[in-house]
Amino acid sequence: MRKSRFYRLAAVLASGAMMLQFAGCGSADAFDFIQTVLLGITAAGAVVIIQEV
């Protein structure tokens, strides 16, 4: 059961990387995009923590 979840996650990540490459995103642009997504997740987490205090 655990392997199927790991394989599904790996497939999603690989397909996302392929879509970024097909769209013409270079590796530097892809890293900027990933960094922006992670920054958004961090900001959303901070907002939730602040609202709970």
N, CA, C and O atoms as a CHARMM CRD file, in Angstrom:
* protein
*
  212
    1    1 MET  N      0.83200  -1.19000   0.00000 PROA 1      0.00000
    2    1 MET  CA     0.00000   0.00000   0.00000 PROA 1      0.00000
    3    1 MET  C      0.87600   1.25400   0.00000 PROA 1      0.00000
    4    1 MET  O      0.57300   2.22500  -0.69400 PROA 1      0.00000
    5    2 ARG  N      1.94700   1.23300   0.76700 PROA 2      0.00000
    6    2 ARG  CA     2.80400   2.39400   0.87200 PROA 2      0.00000
    7    2 ARG  C      3.52700   2.66500  -0.44000 PROA 2      0.00000
    8    2 ARG  O      3.75400   3.81900  -0.80200 PROA 2      0.00000
    9    3 LYS  N      3.88900   1.60000  -1.15000 PROA 3      0.00000
   10    3 LYS  CA     4.59300   1.79100  -2.41900 PROA 3      0.00000
   11    3 LYS  C      3.70400   2.46400  -3.45100 PROA 3      0.00000
   12    3 LYS  O      4.17500   3.30500  -4.21600 PROA 3      0.00000
   13    4 SER  N      2.43600   2.11100  -3.48300 PROA 4      0.00000
   14    4 SER  CA     1.55000   2.70900  -4.47900 PROA 4      0.00000
   15    4 SER  C      1.40100   4.21600  -4.24100 PROA 4      0.00000
   16    4 SER  O      1.30700   4.98500  -5.19800 PROA 4      0.00000
   17    5 ARG  N      1.37900   4.63600  -2.99600 PROA 5      0.00000
   18    5 ARG  CA     1.28700   6.06200  -2.68500 PROA 5      0.00000
   19    5 ARG  C      2.57100   6.77400  -3.12100 PROA 5      0.00000
   20    5 ARG  O      2.52100   7.87800  -3.66300 PROA 5      0.00000
   21    6 PHE  N      3.72300   6.13500  -2.87900 PROA 6      0.00000
   22    6 PHE  CA     4.99700   6.70900  -3.28900 PROA 6      0.00000
   23    6 PHE  C      5.08000   6.79200  -4.80500 PROA 6      0.00000
   24    6 PHE  O      5.52400   7.80700  -5.34100 PROA 6      0.00000
   25    7 TYR  N      4.66100   5.74400  -5.50600 PROA 7      0.00000
   26    7 TYR  CA     4.70200   5.75100  -6.97000 PROA 7      0.00000
   27    7 TYR  C      3.76500   6.80300  -7.54500 PROA 7      0.00000
   28    7 TYR  O      4.09200   7.44400  -8.54500 PROA 7      0.00000
   29    8 ARG  N      2.61300   6.98600  -6.93000 PROA 8      0.00000
   30    8 ARG  CA     1.67500   8.00200  -7.39200 PROA 8      0.00000
   31    8 ARG  C      2.26600   9.40400  -7.21300 PROA 8      0.00000
   32    8 ARG  O      2.13900  10.24800  -8.10000 PROA 8      0.00000
   33    9 LEU  N      2.90600   9.65100  -6.07500 PROA 9      0.00000
   34    9 LEU  CA     3.53700  10.94100  -5.82800 PROA 9      0.00000
   35    9 LEU  C      4.68700  11.17700  -6.81200 PROA 9      0.00000
   36    9 LEU  O      4.84400  12.28000  -7.33600 PROA 9      0.00000
   37   10 ALA  N      5.48400  10.14300  -7.05800 PROA 10     0.00000
   38   10 ALA  CA     6.58900  10.27400  -8.01200 PROA 10     0.00000
   39   10 ALA  C      6.06500  10.55300  -9.41500 PROA 10     0.00000
   40   10 ALA  O      6.65800  11.34300 -10.14900 PROA 10     0.00000
   41   11 ALA  N      4.96900   9.92000  -9.79200 PROA 11     0.00000
   42   11 ALA  CA     4.38800  10.14600 -11.11300 PROA 11     0.00000
   43   11 ALA  C      3.85000  11.56700 -11.24300 PROA 11     0.00000
   44   11 ALA  O      4.00100  12.18900 -12.29400 PROA 11     0.00000
   45   12 VAL  N      3.23200  12.08100 -10.20500 PROA 12     0.00000
   46   12 VAL  CA     2.71800  13.45000 -10.23400 PROA 12     0.00000
   47   12 VAL  C      3.86200  14.45000 -10.35800 PROA 12     0.00000
   48   12 VAL  O      3.78000  15.39600 -11.14200 PROA 12     0.00000
   49   13 LEU  N      4.93200  14.24400  -9.58600 PROA 13     0.00000
   50   13 LEU  CA     6.07600  15.14600  -9.65800 PROA 13     0.00000
   51   13 LEU  C      6.74900  15.07900 -11.02400 PROA 13     0.00000
   52   13 LEU  O      7.13100  16.10700 -11.58200 PROA 13     0.00000
   53   14 ALA  N      6.89200  13.88200 -11.55600 PROA 14     0.00000
   54   14 ALA  CA     7.52600  13.73200 -12.86500 PROA 14     0.00000
   55   14 ALA  C      6.67900  14.35600 -13.96600 PROA 14     0.00000
   56   14 ALA  O      7.21400  15.00500 -14.86500 PROA 14     0.00000
   57   15 SER  N      5.36900  14.16700 -13.90500 PROA 15     0.00000
   58   15 SER  CA     4.51500  14.76300 -14.93700 PROA 15     0.00000
   59   15 SER  C      4.50200  16.28500 -14.82400 PROA 15     0.00000
   60   15 SER  O      4.44400  16.97800 -15.84000 PROA 15     0.00000
   61   16 GLY  N      4.55500  16.81300 -13.60300 PROA 16     0.00000
   62   16 GLY  CA     4.64200  18.25700 -13.43400 PROA 16     0.00000
   63   16 GLY  C      5.93100  18.82200 -14.00000 PROA 16     0.00000
   64   16 GLY  O      5.93000  19.88200 -14.62500 PROA 16     0.00000
   65   17 ALA  N      7.03500  18.11100 -13.78100 PROA 17     0.00000
   66   17 ALA  CA     8.31900  18.55500 -14.33100 PROA 17     0.00000
   67   17 ALA  C      8.30000  18.51000 -15.85800 PROA 17     0.00000
   68   17 ALA  O      8.83400  19.40600 -16.51100 PROA 17     0.00000
   69   18 MET  N      7.69500  17.48200 -16.42400 PROA 18     0.00000
   70   18 MET  CA     7.60600  17.38900 -17.88800 PROA 18     0.00000
   71   18 MET  C      6.74100  18.50600 -18.45700 PROA 18     0.00000
   72   18 MET  O      7.05600  19.05900 -19.51000 PROA 18     0.00000
   73   19 MET  N      5.65300  18.84000 -17.76800 PROA 19     0.00000
   74   19 MET  CA     4.78900  19.92000 -18.25600 PROA 19     0.00000
   75   19 MET  C      5.51600  21.26000 -18.22700 PROA 19     0.00000
   76   19 MET  O      5.34800  22.07600 -19.13300 PROA 19     0.00000
   77   20 LEU  N      6.32900  21.49500 -17.18100 PROA 20     0.00000
   78   20 LEU  CA     7.10100  22.73000 -17.12900 PROA 20     0.00000
   79   20 LEU  C      8.10900  22.79300 -18.26700 PROA 20     0.00000
   80   20 LEU  O      8.33100  23.86400 -18.83100 PROA 20     0.00000
   81   21 GLN  N      8.72100  21.66700 -18.61600 PROA 21     0.00000
   82   21 GLN  CA     9.68700  21.64900 -19.71200 PROA 21     0.00000
   83   21 GLN  C      8.99900  21.82500 -21.05400 PROA 21     0.00000
   84   21 GLN  O      9.52300  22.51900 -21.92500 PROA 21     0.00000
   85   22 PHE  N      7.84400  21.21700 -21.23700 PROA 22     0.00000
   86   22 PHE  CA     7.10800  21.37600 -22.49500 PROA 22     0.00000
   87   22 PHE  C      6.64300  22.81900 -22.67200 PROA 22     0.00000
   88   22 PHE  O      6.52400  23.30200 -23.79800 PROA 22     0.00000
   89   23 ALA  N      6.38200  23.49900 -21.57000 PROA 23     0.00000
   90   23 ALA  CA     5.92900  24.88900 -21.64100 PROA 23     0.00000
   91   23 ALA  C      7.08200  25.85000 -21.91100 PROA 23     0.00000
   92   23 ALA  O      6.86100  27.05000 -22.07100 PROA 23     0.00000
   93   24 GLY  N      8.29000  25.34100 -21.96300 PROA 24     0.00000
   94   24 GLY  CA     9.43700  26.17800 -22.27200 PROA 24     0.00000
   95   24 GLY  C     10.13900  26.72400 -21.05400 PROA 24     0.00000
   96   24 GLY  O     10.93800  27.65400 -21.16300 PROA 24     0.00000
   97   25 CYS  N      9.86000  26.17100 -19.91000 PROA 25     0.00000
   98   25 CYS  CA    10.49000  26.61400 -18.67400 PROA 25     0.00000
   99   25 CYS  C     11.87500  25.96300 -18.56200 PROA 25     0.00000
  100   25 CYS  O     12.00300  24.74100 -18.64500 PROA 25     0.00000
  101   26 GLY  N     12.88400  26.77300 -18.37600 PROA 26     0.00000
  102   26 GLY  CA    14.20700  26.22700 -18.12000 PROA 26     0.00000
  103   26 GLY  C     14.31700  25.80300 -16.67000 PROA 26     0.00000
  104   26 GLY  O     13.38400  25.99700 -15.89100 PROA 26     0.00000
  105   27 SER  N     15.44000  25.23000 -16.30500 PROA 27     0.00000
  106   27 SER  CA    15.58200  24.75700 -14.92800 PROA 27     0.00000
  107   27 SER  C     15.58000  25.92300 -13.93900 PROA 27     0.00000
  108   27 SER  O     15.03800  25.79700 -12.84100 PROA 27     0.00000
  109   28 ALA  N     16.17900  27.05500 -14.31300 PROA 28     0.00000
  110   28 ALA  CA    16.18100  28.21300 -13.41300 PROA 28     0.00000
  111   28 ALA  C     14.76600  28.74500 -13.21800 PROA 28     0.00000
  112   28 ALA  O     14.38300  29.10500 -12.10500 PROA 28     0.00000
  113   29 ASP  N     13.98800  28.79600 -14.29900 PROA 29     0.00000
  114   29 ASP  CA    12.59700  29.25000 -14.18500 PROA 29     0.00000
  115   29 ASP  C     11.77400  28.27700 -13.35200 PROA 29     0.00000
  116   29 ASP  O     10.91900  28.68800 -12.56800 PROA 29     0.00000
  117   30 ALA  N     12.03500  26.98700 -13.52600 PROA 30     0.00000
  118   30 ALA  CA    11.29800  25.98000 -12.75900 PROA 30     0.00000
  119   30 ALA  C     11.60600  26.12000 -11.27900 PROA 30     0.00000
  120   30 ALA  O     10.70600  26.01200 -10.44700 PROA 30     0.00000
  121   31 PHE  N     12.87800  26.36300 -10.93700 PROA 31     0.00000
  122   31 PHE  CA    13.23300  26.53600  -9.53200 PROA 31     0.00000
  123   31 PHE  C     12.59400  27.79800  -8.95800 PROA 31     0.00000
  124   31 PHE  O     12.19100  27.81100  -7.79500 PROA 31     0.00000
  125   32 ASP  N     12.49800  28.85200  -9.75600 PROA 32     0.00000
  126   32 ASP  CA    11.81100  30.07200  -9.30000 PROA 32     0.00000
  127   32 ASP  C     10.33600  29.79200  -9.04700 PROA 32     0.00000
  128   32 ASP  O      9.76800  30.27300  -8.06600 PROA 32     0.00000
  129   33 PHE  N      9.71700  29.01400  -9.93000 PROA 33     0.00000
  130   33 PHE  CA     8.30800  28.65500  -9.76800 PROA 33     0.00000
  131   33 PHE  C      8.10600  27.82500  -8.50500 PROA 33     0.00000
  132   33 PHE  O      7.18000  28.07600  -7.73400 PROA 33     0.00000
  133   34 ILE  N      8.97400  26.83500  -8.29200 PROA 34     0.00000
  134   34 ILE  CA     8.86500  25.98600  -7.10400 PROA 34     0.00000
  135   34 ILE  C      9.08900  26.81500  -5.84300 PROA 34     0.00000
  136   34 ILE  O      8.39700  26.62800  -4.84300 PROA 34     0.00000
  137   35 GLN  N     10.04500  27.72000  -5.89000 PROA 35     0.00000
  138   35 GLN  CA    10.31200  28.57700  -4.73200 PROA 35     0.00000
  139   35 GLN  C      9.10800  29.46500  -4.42600 PROA 35     0.00000
  140   35 GLN  O      8.78400  29.69300  -3.26000 PROA 35     0.00000
  141   36 THR  N      8.44900  29.96400  -5.46500 PROA 36     0.00000
  142   36 THR  CA     7.26600  30.80100  -5.27000 PROA 36     0.00000
  143   36 THR  C      6.13300  30.00100  -4.64000 PROA 36     0.00000
  144   36 THR  O      5.44100  30.49500  -3.75000 PROA 36     0.00000
  145   37 VAL  N      5.94400  28.76700  -5.09800 PROA 37     0.00000
  146   37 VAL  CA     4.89600  27.91100  -4.52900 PROA 37     0.00000
  147   37 VAL  C      5.18800  27.63400  -3.05700 PROA 37     0.00000
  148   37 VAL  O      4.29400  27.72900  -2.21500 PROA 37     0.00000
  149   38 LEU  N      6.44000  27.29200  -2.74600 PROA 38     0.00000
  150   38 LEU  CA     6.78800  27.01200  -1.35800 PROA 38     0.00000
  151   38 LEU  C      6.66100  28.25100  -0.48500 PROA 38     0.00000
  152   38 LEU  O      6.26800  28.14400   0.67700 PROA 38     0.00000
  153   39 LEU  N      6.98500  29.41700  -1.01400 PROA 39     0.00000
  154   39 LEU  CA     6.81900  30.66200  -0.26700 PROA 39     0.00000
  155   39 LEU  C      5.34700  30.92300   0.01600 PROA 39     0.00000
  156   39 LEU  O      4.99400  31.37400   1.10500 PROA 39     0.00000
  157   40 GLY  N      4.48100  30.64200  -0.96700 PROA 40     0.00000
  158   40 GLY  CA     3.04300  30.80000  -0.75600 PROA 40     0.00000
  159   40 GLY  C      2.51000  29.86700   0.31200 PROA 40     0.00000
  160   40 GLY  O      1.67000  30.25800   1.12300 PROA 40     0.00000
  161   41 ILE  N      2.99700  28.63000   0.31500 PROA 41     0.00000
  162   41 ILE  CA     2.57700  27.66300   1.33600 PROA 41     0.00000
  163   41 ILE  C      3.03600  28.12800   2.71400 PROA 41     0.00000
  164   41 ILE  O      2.29100  28.02400   3.68800 PROA 41     0.00000
  165   42 THR  N      4.25700  28.63800   2.79200 PROA 42     0.00000
  166   42 THR  CA     4.77600  29.13600   4.06100 PROA 42     0.00000
  167   42 THR  C      3.97000  30.33000   4.55400 PROA 42     0.00000
  168   42 THR  O      3.66600  30.43300   5.74200 PROA 42     0.00000
  169   43 ALA  N      3.62600  31.23000   3.63700 PROA 43     0.00000
  170   43 ALA  CA     2.83700  32.40400   4.01900 PROA 43     0.00000
  171   43 ALA  C      1.44900  31.98400   4.49100 PROA 43     0.00000
  172   43 ALA  O      0.93800  32.53600   5.46600 PROA 43     0.00000
  173   44 ALA  N      0.83300  31.02100   3.81700 PROA 44     0.00000
  174   44 ALA  CA    -0.48900  30.56100   4.23400 PROA 44     0.00000
  175   44 ALA  C     -0.41500  29.91900   5.61600 PROA 44     0.00000
  176   44 ALA  O     -1.30800  30.11200   6.44100 PROA 44     0.00000
  177   45 GLY  N      0.64100  29.16000   5.86700 PROA 45     0.00000
  178   45 GLY  CA     0.81700  28.55800   7.19800 PROA 45     0.00000
  179   45 GLY  C      1.00000  29.60200   8.27100 PROA 45     0.00000
  180   45 GLY  O      0.48800  29.45900   9.38200 PROA 45     0.00000
  181   46 ALA  N      1.74100  30.67000   7.93800 PROA 46     0.00000
  182   46 ALA  CA     1.94600  31.74000   8.90000 PROA 46     0.00000
  183   46 ALA  C      0.63300  32.44700   9.22000 PROA 46     0.00000
  184   46 ALA  O      0.38500  32.80100  10.37300 PROA 46     0.00000
  185   47 VAL  N     -0.19800  32.65000   8.22300 PROA 47     0.00000
  186   47 VAL  CA    -1.48700  33.30200   8.44000 PROA 47     0.00000
  187   47 VAL  C     -2.36500  32.44400   9.35600 PROA 47     0.00000
  188   47 VAL  O     -3.03500  32.96900  10.24500 PROA 47     0.00000
  189   48 VAL  N     -2.36000  31.15200   9.14100 PROA 48     0.00000
  190   48 VAL  CA    -3.15900  30.25800   9.99500 PROA 48     0.00000
  191   48 VAL  C     -2.65100  30.29500  11.42700 PROA 48     0.00000
  192   48 VAL  O     -3.44100  30.34600  12.37000 PROA 48     0.00000
  193   49 ILE  N     -1.33900  30.26900  11.58900 PROA 49     0.00000
  194   49 ILE  CA    -0.76800  30.31200  12.94500 PROA 49     0.00000
  195   49 ILE  C     -1.12500  31.62700  13.63500 PROA 49     0.00000
  196   49 ILE  O     -1.47900  31.63100  14.81400 PROA 49     0.00000
  197   50 ILE  N     -1.03500  32.72700  12.92000 PROA 50     0.00000
  198   50 ILE  CA    -1.36200  34.03500  13.49900 PROA 50     0.00000
  199   50 ILE  C     -2.83400  34.11100  13.87100 PROA 50     0.00000
  200   50 ILE  O     -3.17700  34.68200  14.90600 PROA 50     0.00000
  201   51 GLN  N     -3.70300  33.55000  13.05400 PROA 51     0.00000
  202   51 GLN  CA    -5.13400  33.57800  13.36100 PROA 51     0.00000
  203   51 GLN  C     -5.47000  32.72100  14.58000 PROA 51     0.00000
  204   51 GLN  O     -6.42500  33.01700  15.29700 PROA 51     0.00000
  205   52 GLU  N     -4.70600  31.67800  14.81900 PROA 52     0.00000
  206   52 GLU  CA    -4.97400  30.80700  15.96300 PROA 52     0.00000
  207   52 GLU  C     -4.49500  31.39700  17.28400 PROA 52     0.00000
  208   52 GLU  O     -4.93400  30.97100  18.35200 PROA 52     0.00000
  209   53 VAL  N     -3.59100  32.38000  17.21400 PROA 53     0.00000
  210   53 VAL  CA    -3.03900  32.97100  18.43800 PROA 53     0.00000
  211   53 VAL  C     -3.94500  33.99700  19.01300 PROA 53     0.00000
  212   53 VAL  O     -3.63100  34.59100  20.04400 PROA 53     0.00000
